[in-house]
Amino acid sequence: MPEVSRFYGIVVHIFYSDHAPPHAKYAGGEILVSIRDMAVIEGRLSPRALGLVMEWAALHQAELLEAWNRAQRQESPGKIAPLN
């Protein structure tokens, strides 16, 4: 499960050959986020962590889609800059 970004203790992974969207994990929580509409599909994070993840995802939506497409082709998804 390649890590594409890490910030404030949050780790974002994109899974190869997975039909689900990227995962964001933080302090034992986990969410599935739809890249196309920036909606949480499943899971829970603290309100603060969720806000950070969604802010980051919105800033990097195009890069996330590119990384997802690479992963679906069994290529490295690469890295995406963290939230500063």
WOGIDA-V493946 format. One record per backbone hydrogen bond with DSSP energy under -1.0 kcal/mol. NH is the residue of the N-H (numbers start at 1). CO is the residue of the C=O. If there is no record, write none. Layout:
nh:NH co:CO
nh:NH co:CO
This chain:
nh:4 co:12
nh:5 co:12
nh:7 co:10
nh:10 co:7
nh:11 co:25
nh:12 co:5
nh:13 co:23
nh:14 co:2
nh:18 co:15
nh:23 co:13
nh:24 co:31
nh:25 co:11
nh:26 co:29
nh:29 co:26
nh:30 co:44
nh:31 co:24
nh:32 co:42
nh:33 co:22
nh:34 co:39
nh:38 co:34
nh:41 co:32
nh:42 co:32
nh:44 co:30
nh:50 co:46
nh:51 co:47
nh:52 co:48
nh:53 co:49
nh:54 co:50
nh:55 co:51
nh:56 co:52
nh:57 co:53
nh:58 co:54
nh:59 co:55
nh:60 co:56
nh:64 co:60
nh:65 co:61
nh:66 co:62
nh:67 co:63
nh:68 co:64
nh:69 co:65
nh:70 co:66
nh:71 co:67
nh:72 co:68
nh:73 co:69
nh:74 co:71
nh:75 co:70
nh:80 co:4
